[in-house]
Amino acid sequence: MMTILDHTLEELHELLVKGELTSLQIMESVYDRIEETEANVGAFLALSKTEALAKARAMDEAGIDPNNILSGLPIGIKDNIVTKGVTTTAASKMLEDFVPVYDATVVEKLNDIGMISVGKLNMDEFAMGGSTENSAFKVTANPWDLSKVPGGSSGGSAAAVAAGQVPVSLGSDTGGSIREPAAFTGIVGMKPTYGRVSRYGLIAFGSSLDQIGPFTRTVKDNALVLNAISGYDQRDSTSYDGETPDFTQGIDQGVKGMRIGVPKEYFNEDAKEKGVIESVRAALKTYEELGAEIVEVSLPHSKYGIPAYYIIASSEASSNLQRFDGIRYGYRAENVQNLEELYVKSRSEGFGLEVKRRIMLGTFSLSAGFYDAHFKKAAQARTLIRQDFEKVFEEVDFLVAPTTTTTAFNIGGQIEDPLAMYMADILTVPVNLAGVPSVSIPCGFSNEMPVGMQLIGKHFDEQTLYRAAYAFEQSTDFHKQKPLFKGGK
């Protein structure tokens, strides 16, 4: 039986066009792989098997479009992206039975080109977390070592691709929630420029930070999917109305003559796990061998990234989540005596601990007497961080840094220490605060676990990132390594 892990999207498309495979056979293989691995990995919250197989049959009967690489191919969707007629929970008890009446813009776009949704993927509740342990329903495991986390909040999306359950999935990134799990599971994860992909239909966490992006095993596959989901959407007031390029164009032109910035603040030689720094430094040598020039740069205000991010993100979460009140939709507490008790009990019982923590932090930061001292200061720090990026991009084409300070940690290892969990985002949150694009690609191993390297680019210059990532990928074989499933049944 064919394994999705062994084929790129282009290869699958070619097999479909030649008639050597059908879309139905691919979908059946996907569900066979999910059945084989899901008990160990726990990536999915819901499967759409009946609908997916029916759609695949219909596409086979109609004929695969030879000019549409993604037609008839499977994809997994993070469970905070709404899907018409399919339960969308954001991994929260609050939305346990919520069935949307419309599709998110990205889902509409995927439907229009004939991609087939396999099901909805596990995540940290309302995208708040870095380990996928905050889900109200299950804990997802890392396919490389089932005792370790896959990262978060898009851990289910990353684990499903790494485990070969699907060739591609969608996640969302508010402060690193695509790049961190991509790094932990040894795959490619792109956080596009803020505004590149419509947020319409994405259940909001931090509205000025959230961005949808793809997970794949290879760089070119990732670019193909970003092609499909990008573009202006009048239903999203923050959507970018400029031209959307073909992200695969020029992807094979290499990095000769490019200037790569290395932010000195991101290379802490006293880091928790030296193998991570060593892997990224080895990757920089590869870039030098490919003809790129390495330049040390400084992002001095990135040190304020964590406090600024958690104040801004929590403040926006406090505002966005006030709509879940037990009245209009979502979880409603029973046996209440009055309206106030309905509000209090519904939110107390419907939200998990981490969501409550962030709502409280955000409400405090926005409250009278504290707004200037906290939220305003965080917004000012955000401006300084963005200006740092703008300044360094006057000198270099893109930046290279570790995605995370460590490889994947043990399940249960940090869940009781929220501060340690927050600090795990120290290398990813500045990108979201600045709104620039960043892609994480595998660049080595430390303690038998994948190491991720993030490439950070100028606003709306994902093309350069894909070109540079592709050059590295083609010079190494890290993307070909398969998960170990250590500790599996």
C-alpha positions as CSV (number, residue, x, y, z in Angstrom):
1,M,0.0,0.0,0.0
2,M,1.3,3.4,-0.9
3,T,2.4,5.6,2.0
4,I,1.8,9.3,1.8
5,L,5.1,9.8,3.6
6,D,6.9,8.7,0.4
7,H,5.4,11.2,-2.1
8,T,5.4,15.0,-2.6
9,L,2.2,16.8,-3.8
10,E,3.7,17.1,-7.2
11,E,4.5,13.4,-7.4
12,L,0.9,12.5,-6.2
13,H,-0.5,14.8,-8.9
14,E,1.6,13.2,-11.6
15,L,0.4,9.7,-10.6
16,L,-3.2,11.0,-10.7
17,V,-2.8,12.5,-14.2
18,K,-1.1,9.4,-15.5
19,G,-3.9,7.2,-14.1
20,E,-1.6,5.2,-12.0
21,L,-3.5,6.3,-8.9
22,T,-7.0,7.6,-8.2
23,S,-8.0,10.2,-5.7
24,L,-10.1,7.6,-4.0
25,Q,-7.1,5.3,-3.6
26,I,-5.1,8.2,-2.1
27,M,-7.9,9.0,0.4
28,E,-8.3,5.3,1.3
29,S,-4.5,5.2,1.9
30,V,-4.8,8.3,4.1
31,Y,-7.5,6.8,6.3
32,D,-5.6,3.5,6.5
33,R,-2.5,5.4,7.7
34,I,-4.6,7.3,10.3
35,E,-6.1,4.0,11.6
36,E,-2.6,2.6,11.9
37,T,-1.0,5.5,13.7
38,E,-3.8,7.5,15.4
39,A,-3.9,5.5,18.6
40,N,-0.3,6.5,19.3
41,V,-0.3,10.0,17.8
42,G,-3.7,11.4,18.6
43,A,-3.7,14.1,16.0
44,F,-7.3,14.3,14.9
45,L,-10.4,15.5,16.8
46,A,-12.8,14.6,14.0
47,L,-12.7,12.7,10.7
48,S,-14.8,13.4,7.6
49,K,-14.3,9.9,6.0
50,T,-17.7,9.4,4.4
51,E,-17.7,12.9,2.8
52,A,-14.1,12.8,1.8
53,L,-14.4,9.4,0.0
54,A,-17.5,10.5,-1.8
55,K,-15.8,13.7,-3.0
56,A,-12.8,11.7,-4.1
57,R,-15.0,9.3,-6.2
58,A,-16.8,12.3,-7.7
59,M,-13.4,13.9,-8.7
60,D,-12.2,10.6,-10.2
61,E,-15.4,10.4,-12.3
62,A,-15.1,14.0,-13.4
63,G,-11.4,13.6,-14.2
64,I,-8.4,15.2,-12.5
65,D,-7.4,18.6,-13.8
66,P,-3.9,18.2,-15.2
67,N,-3.2,21.9,-14.7
68,N,-4.2,21.9,-11.0
69,I,-1.5,20.3,-8.9
70,L,-3.6,20.1,-5.7
71,S,-6.8,18.7,-7.3
72,G,-8.0,15.6,-5.6
73,L,-5.4,15.6,-2.8
74,P,-6.0,15.4,0.9
75,I,-5.5,18.0,3.6
76,G,-6.0,18.3,7.4
77,I,-7.5,21.4,9.0
78,K,-6.7,22.8,12.4
79,D,-9.8,22.8,14.5
80,N,-10.0,26.6,15.0
81,I,-10.7,27.1,11.2
82,V,-14.4,26.9,10.7
83,T,-15.8,24.2,8.3
84,K,-19.4,24.2,7.2
85,G,-21.4,21.3,8.6
86,V,-18.3,19.9,10.4
87,T,-17.8,20.3,14.1
88,T,-15.3,23.1,14.9
89,T,-14.4,23.1,18.6
90,A,-11.1,25.0,18.9
91,A,-10.3,22.1,21.3
92,S,-12.5,23.6,23.9
93,K,-15.5,22.4,25.9
94,M,-17.0,25.8,25.2
95,L,-17.5,24.8,21.5
96,E,-17.8,21.1,21.9
97,D,-20.9,20.8,19.8
98,F,-20.5,23.9,17.6
99,V,-21.2,23.1,13.9
100,P,-20.5,26.2,11.7
101,V,-22.9,27.3,8.9
102,Y,-20.2,28.6,6.7
103,D,-16.6,27.9,5.6
104,A,-13.5,29.9,6.4
105,T,-12.1,31.7,3.4
106,V,-9.1,29.3,3.3
107,V,-11.5,26.3,3.3
108,E,-13.5,27.9,0.4
109,K,-10.3,28.3,-1.6
110,L,-9.2,24.7,-1.0
111,N,-12.7,23.5,-2.0
112,D,-12.6,25.5,-5.1
113,I,-9.3,23.9,-6.3
114,G,-10.5,20.4,-5.3
115,M,-8.5,19.6,-2.2
116,I,-10.3,17.2,0.1
117,S,-10.5,17.8,3.9
118,V,-9.7,14.6,5.8
119,G,-10.8,16.0,9.2
120,K,-10.1,18.5,12.0
121,L,-6.9,18.5,13.9
122,N,-6.2,18.8,17.6
123,M,-4.7,21.9,19.2
124,D,-4.2,23.8,22.4
125,E,-7.6,25.3,23.5
126,F,-8.3,28.4,21.5
127,A,-4.7,28.2,20.2
128,M,-3.3,29.1,23.7
129,G,-0.3,26.9,24.4
130,G,2.9,25.5,23.1
131,S,2.5,21.8,23.5
132,T,-1.1,20.7,22.6
133,E,-1.6,19.6,26.2
134,N,-4.2,22.3,26.7
135,S,-6.8,20.6,24.5
136,A,-10.0,19.8,26.3
137,F,-10.2,16.4,24.6
138,K,-6.8,14.7,24.2
139,V,-3.0,15.1,24.2
140,T,-1.2,14.7,20.9
141,A,2.1,13.0,20.9
142,N,5.2,13.7,18.8
143,P,5.7,11.0,16.1
144,W,9.5,11.0,16.7
145,D,9.1,10.1,20.4
146,L,5.6,9.5,21.7
147,S,6.7,10.6,25.2
148,K,7.3,14.1,23.9
149,V,5.0,17.0,22.8
150,P,4.6,17.9,19.2
151,G,4.6,21.6,20.0
152,G,1.7,23.9,19.8
153,S,-0.8,25.3,19.5
154,S,-0.9,23.6,16.0
155,G,0.5,20.3,17.4
156,G,-2.2,18.1,15.8
157,S,-1.5,19.7,12.4
158,A,2.2,19.1,12.6
159,A,2.0,15.6,14.1
160,A,-0.4,14.5,11.3
161,V,2.0,15.6,8.6
162,A,5.1,14.2,10.4
163,A,3.4,10.8,11.0
164,G,2.4,10.6,7.3
165,Q,-1.3,10.7,8.0
166,V,-1.7,13.6,5.6
167,P,0.7,15.2,3.1
168,V,-0.3,18.8,4.1
169,S,-2.3,20.5,6.9
170,L,-3.3,24.0,7.9
171,G,-2.4,25.6,11.2
172,S,-2.4,29.1,12.7
173,D,0.4,31.1,14.2
174,T,-0.1,33.8,16.8
175,G,3.3,33.7,18.5
176,G,5.0,30.6,16.9
177,S,2.2,28.1,16.8
178,I,3.1,26.9,13.3
179,R,6.9,27.2,13.4
180,E,7.5,25.6,16.9
181,P,5.6,22.4,16.1
182,A,7.2,22.3,12.7
183,A,10.6,22.4,14.4
184,F,9.6,19.8,17.0
185,T,8.4,17.3,14.4
186,G,10.9,17.9,11.7
187,I,8.7,19.3,8.9
188,V,8.2,22.6,7.1
189,G,5.9,25.3,8.6
190,M,5.2,28.7,7.1
191,K,3.9,31.7,9.1
192,P,3.1,34.2,6.2
193,T,3.2,37.9,6.4
194,Y,0.2,39.3,8.5
195,G,-2.5,40.0,6.0
196,R,-1.3,37.6,3.3
197,V,-3.9,34.9,4.1
198,S,-7.5,35.8,5.1
199,R,-8.4,35.3,8.7
200,Y,-12.1,35.2,7.9
201,G,-13.4,32.0,9.6
202,L,-10.4,31.6,11.9
203,I,-11.6,31.6,15.5
204,A,-9.8,34.6,16.9
205,F,-7.1,34.5,19.6
206,G,-5.0,37.6,19.0
207,S,-6.5,39.4,16.0
208,S,-3.4,41.6,15.3
209,L,-1.1,38.5,15.5
210,D,-3.0,35.5,14.1
211,Q,-2.1,34.1,10.7
212,I,-3.0,30.9,8.9
213,G,-0.3,28.9,7.2
214,P,0.6,25.4,5.8
215,F,2.6,22.4,7.1
216,T,4.2,20.1,4.6
217,R,7.2,17.7,4.4
218,T,8.9,19.7,1.7
219,V,9.5,23.4,0.9
220,K,8.0,23.3,-2.6
221,D,4.8,21.6,-1.4
222,N,4.5,24.4,1.2
223,A,4.8,27.1,-1.5
224,L,2.1,25.3,-3.6
225,V,-0.3,25.4,-0.7
226,L,0.4,29.0,0.2
227,N,-0.4,29.8,-3.5
228,A,-3.8,28.3,-3.0
229,I,-4.8,30.0,0.3
230,S,-3.3,33.5,-0.3
231,G,-5.1,36.5,-1.6
232,Y,-7.3,39.5,-0.8
233,D,-10.6,38.9,1.0
234,Q,-13.0,41.8,1.5
235,R,-14.5,40.0,4.5
236,D,-11.2,40.5,6.4
237,S,-10.4,44.2,7.0
238,T,-6.7,43.3,7.6
239,S,-6.4,41.4,4.3
240,Y,-3.6,42.6,1.9
241,D,-5.0,43.8,-1.4
242,G,-1.7,43.7,-3.3
243,E,-0.7,41.2,-5.9
244,T,-0.1,37.6,-4.8
245,P,2.9,36.1,-6.6
246,D,3.5,32.4,-7.5
247,F,5.6,31.4,-4.6
248,T,7.2,28.5,-6.6
249,Q,8.5,30.9,-9.2
250,G,12.3,31.1,-8.9
251,I,12.4,28.7,-6.1
252,D,15.3,26.8,-7.6
253,Q,17.6,29.9,-8.2
254,G,19.7,29.3,-5.1
255,V,21.2,31.7,-2.6
256,K,24.5,32.7,-4.4
257,G,25.1,36.4,-3.7
258,M,22.5,36.7,-1.0
259,R,23.2,38.3,2.3
260,I,22.0,36.4,5.3
261,G,21.6,38.2,8.6
262,V,22.3,36.3,11.8
263,P,20.7,38.1,14.8
264,K,23.3,37.8,17.7
265,E,20.5,37.9,20.3
266,Y,19.1,34.7,18.9
267,F,22.3,32.7,19.3
268,N,22.7,32.2,23.0
269,E,25.7,30.0,23.5
270,D,24.5,29.2,27.0
271,A,21.2,28.0,25.6
272,K,19.4,25.1,27.3
273,E,20.3,22.7,24.5
274,K,23.6,23.3,22.7
275,G,22.7,20.8,19.9
276,V,20.1,23.3,18.6
277,I,22.6,26.1,18.2
278,E,25.2,23.8,16.7
279,S,22.8,22.5,14.1
280,V,21.8,26.0,13.0
281,R,25.5,27.1,12.9
282,A,26.2,24.0,10.7
283,A,23.3,25.1,8.4
284,L,24.8,28.5,8.1
285,K,28.1,26.9,6.9
286,T,26.0,25.1,4.2
287,Y,24.6,28.5,3.1
288,E,28.1,29.8,2.9
289,E,29.1,26.9,0.7
290,L,26.2,27.7,-1.5
291,G,27.5,31.2,-2.1
292,A,25.6,33.3,0.5
293,E,27.3,35.9,2.6
294,I,26.7,35.7,6.4
295,V,26.4,39.0,8.3
296,E,25.9,39.4,12.0
297,V,23.1,41.8,12.8
298,S,21.3,43.0,16.0
299,L,17.6,43.0,17.0
300,P,18.1,44.7,20.4
301,H,14.5,45.1,21.3
302,S,13.6,41.4,20.7
303,K,14.4,40.9,24.4
304,Y,11.0,42.7,25.1
305,G,9.2,40.2,22.8
306,I,7.9,37.8,25.5
307,P,6.4,40.4,27.9
308,A,5.1,42.6,25.0
309,Y,3.5,39.6,23.2
310,Y,1.8,38.1,26.3
311,I,0.3,41.4,27.2
312,I,-0.9,42.2,23.7
313,A,-2.1,38.7,22.9
314,S,-3.8,38.2,26.2
315,S,-5.5,41.6,25.9
316,E,-6.9,40.7,22.5
317,A,-7.9,37.3,23.7
318,S,-9.8,38.8,26.6
319,S,-11.7,41.0,24.1
320,N,-12.3,38.2,21.5
321,L,-13.4,35.6,24.0
322,Q,-16.0,37.8,25.7
323,R,-18.5,36.6,23.1
324,F,-18.6,33.2,24.7
325,D,-21.1,33.9,27.4
326,G,-23.5,30.9,27.5
327,I,-26.2,32.9,25.7
328,R,-25.8,32.9,21.9
329,Y,-23.9,29.7,21.2
330,G,-21.4,27.4,22.8
331,Y,-21.4,25.8,26.3
332,R,-24.2,26.8,28.6
333,A,-24.2,26.0,32.3
334,E,-27.2,24.3,33.8
335,N,-29.1,24.8,37.1
336,V,-28.4,28.6,37.3
337,Q,-30.5,31.0,39.3
338,N,-29.9,34.3,37.4
339,L,-28.2,35.9,34.4
340,E,-24.9,36.7,36.3
341,E,-24.6,33.1,37.5
342,L,-25.2,31.9,33.9
343,Y,-22.3,34.0,32.7
344,V,-20.0,33.0,35.5
345,K,-20.7,29.3,35.5
346,S,-20.7,29.0,31.7
347,R,-17.3,30.6,31.3
348,S,-15.9,28.9,34.4
349,E,-16.9,25.4,33.3
350,G,-16.5,26.0,29.5
351,F,-12.9,27.4,29.5
352,G,-9.8,25.5,30.5
353,L,-7.1,26.8,32.9
354,E,-4.7,28.3,30.4
355,V,-7.5,30.2,28.6
356,K,-8.8,31.6,31.9
357,R,-5.2,32.6,32.8
358,R,-4.8,34.6,29.7
359,I,-8.3,36.2,29.9
360,M,-7.5,37.4,33.4
361,L,-4.1,38.7,32.3
362,G,-5.6,40.5,29.4
363,T,-8.5,42.0,31.3
364,F,-6.0,43.3,34.0
365,S,-3.8,44.8,31.3
366,L,-6.7,46.7,29.7
367,S,-8.3,47.8,33.0
368,A,-8.6,51.4,34.1
369,G,-5.4,52.5,35.8
370,F,-3.3,49.8,34.3
371,Y,-3.7,50.3,30.5
372,D,-0.9,52.9,30.2
373,A,1.4,50.9,32.4
374,H,1.0,47.6,30.6
375,F,-0.8,47.6,27.2
376,K,0.4,50.9,26.0
377,K,4.0,50.1,27.0
378,A,3.7,46.7,25.2
379,A,2.4,48.4,22.1
380,Q,5.4,50.8,22.2
381,A,7.8,47.9,22.5
382,R,6.1,46.2,19.6
383,T,6.8,49.3,17.4
384,L,10.5,49.2,18.4
385,I,10.7,45.5,17.5
386,R,9.2,46.1,14.1
387,Q,11.6,49.0,13.5
388,D,14.5,46.7,14.4
389,F,13.4,44.3,11.6
390,E,13.0,47.1,9.1
391,K,16.5,48.4,9.8
392,V,18.3,45.1,9.4
393,F,16.4,44.3,6.2
394,E,18.1,47.3,4.7
395,E,21.3,45.4,4.9
396,V,20.3,41.7,4.4
397,D,18.0,39.6,2.2
398,F,16.7,37.5,5.1
399,L,17.5,36.3,8.6
400,V,18.4,32.9,9.9
401,A,17.9,31.8,13.6
402,P,16.9,28.8,15.6
403,T,13.2,28.3,15.7
404,T,13.3,27.1,19.3
405,T,15.8,27.0,22.2
406,T,15.3,23.2,22.7
407,T,14.0,20.2,20.9
408,A,10.6,18.7,21.9
409,F,10.2,18.4,25.6
410,N,8.5,15.6,27.6
411,I,4.7,15.5,27.8
412,G,3.9,16.9,31.3
413,G,7.4,18.4,31.5
414,Q,6.3,22.1,31.5
415,I,2.5,22.1,31.8
416,E,2.7,23.0,35.5
417,D,5.1,25.9,34.8
418,P,3.4,28.5,32.6
419,L,6.3,30.8,32.7
420,A,8.7,28.2,31.3
421,M,6.1,27.4,28.6
422,Y,5.8,31.1,27.7
423,M,9.6,31.5,27.5
424,A,9.7,28.7,25.0
425,D,8.3,31.2,22.5
426,I,11.2,33.7,22.9
427,L,12.6,33.2,19.4
428,T,9.3,33.2,17.6
429,V,7.1,36.0,19.0
430,P,9.1,38.9,17.6
431,V,8.1,37.8,14.1
432,N,4.4,38.0,14.9
433,L,4.8,41.4,16.7
434,A,6.5,42.7,13.5
435,G,4.1,41.0,11.2
436,V,6.9,39.6,8.9
437,P,6.9,36.1,7.4
438,S,9.0,33.2,8.7
439,V,9.3,29.6,7.7
440,S,10.8,26.8,9.9
441,I,12.6,24.0,8.2
442,P,14.4,20.9,9.6
443,C,18.2,21.5,9.8
444,G,19.6,18.7,12.0
445,F,19.1,16.6,15.1
446,S,19.9,16.9,18.8
447,N,19.3,14.0,21.2
448,E,17.7,12.1,18.3
449,M,15.0,14.8,17.9
450,P,14.6,17.2,15.0
451,V,16.0,20.7,15.2
452,G,14.2,23.6,13.4
453,M,15.8,26.6,11.7
454,Q,13.6,29.6,11.0
455,L,14.2,31.9,8.0
456,I,12.7,35.4,8.6
457,G,11.9,37.7,5.7
458,K,10.8,41.2,4.7
459,H,7.1,42.0,4.6
460,F,5.4,40.1,1.7
461,D,8.7,38.5,0.6
462,E,7.8,34.8,1.2
463,Q,9.3,34.1,-2.2
464,T,12.8,34.8,-1.0
465,L,12.2,32.6,2.1
466,Y,11.0,29.7,-0.1
467,R,14.0,30.1,-2.4
468,A,16.5,30.1,0.4
469,A,14.7,27.2,2.2
470,Y,14.6,25.1,-1.0
471,A,18.3,25.7,-1.6
472,F,19.1,24.3,1.9
473,E,16.7,21.5,1.6
474,Q,18.1,20.3,-1.7
475,S,21.6,20.3,-0.2
476,T,20.7,18.1,2.7
477,D,18.5,15.2,3.5
478,F,16.9,16.2,6.7
479,H,13.5,16.4,5.1
480,K,13.8,12.8,4.0
481,Q,14.2,11.5,7.6
482,K,11.1,9.6,8.9
483,P,9.8,9.7,12.5
484,L,11.0,7.0,14.8
485,F,7.7,6.4,16.7
486,K,9.8,5.6,19.8
487,G,7.7,4.1,22.5
488,G,4.9,3.1,20.1
489,K,2.6,0.2,20.5
